Amino acid sequence: MPTHPLPPSRPRHARRSAAAAPVRRSVGSRILGGVGELFITLGVLGILFLVWELWWTGLEADRERNEATQELFSNIEALENPGDSNGDANGDGNGNGGDGEESRGGVELEDLVVPGPDHTANFADQGGVMAMVYAPRLGADWAAPVVPGVGPESLNRAGLGHYSSTQLPGEPGNFALAGHRQTYGNILWNQDKFAVGDLIYVQSPDGWYIYSVTETYIVQPNQSDVLAPVPGDLEAEAEGSTLTLTTCHPPYTTLERMITHAELVDYAPLSDGPPSAVADTVERQMQADGPFGDLSSQEAR
């Protein structure tokens, strides 16, 4: 039978070289691969940014607000015990402005004349914590300190910032505050939950101011008339005292502003103690030595 010779075999090192030769990729596939890697990198960075913005900034805000809260309580205690303080920043401890300044006037409620916010004004003038706000509708332990200004350095620190062009609690006019809807503790995440008649409590060095919610609505960012002494009417002269809360809307955007107004309905001196509706919350805040209260009611995003 005829035989067929086998094809000559290649040397072993040649076979290894052929097996190790890289597969040549087209220019298009290399570009697509690079773009894919870029998107993966951007996705990871985006996730890390969200973790920082929504979680880490919240931890920072809790710490800052706890410090601000203790600062206010310490200053109020110094007012009640003037012998323990030099009194330079807090007036004379008798409800007057100190240094011969004229006392600020308060509003008149039915059968009640509200004293002016003299000590609150002194704290605000020095850039210190000027008040605490409690709103049971926003959570059983919801509370936020107030500092002057509405820039990031104020809102990131305290939760609520005071529009310096507006009035103080108890004065005729508009005590207007701003706060974050999300990030840095998302202090006003649940602002849309307010209902007409809900009570908001403001604790200041001059006493307790109790406001009743009248309305919540949405405006454009340039509608600054919501900050007028009589909200919505730039010409009217205020007789009552209004509390205004402002925050961004919709969530995760700055396209619009959510506005809540409340009218002053009652006042009590600090010596009367906290109103019963927030007494437990105040006690917990005074004893807090860790993260600021329980903001779990605001964690839904």
Order of alpha helices (4+ residues) and beta strands (2+ residues): alpha-alpha-alpha-beta-beta-alpha-beta-beta-alpha-beta-beta-beta-beta-beta-beta-alpha
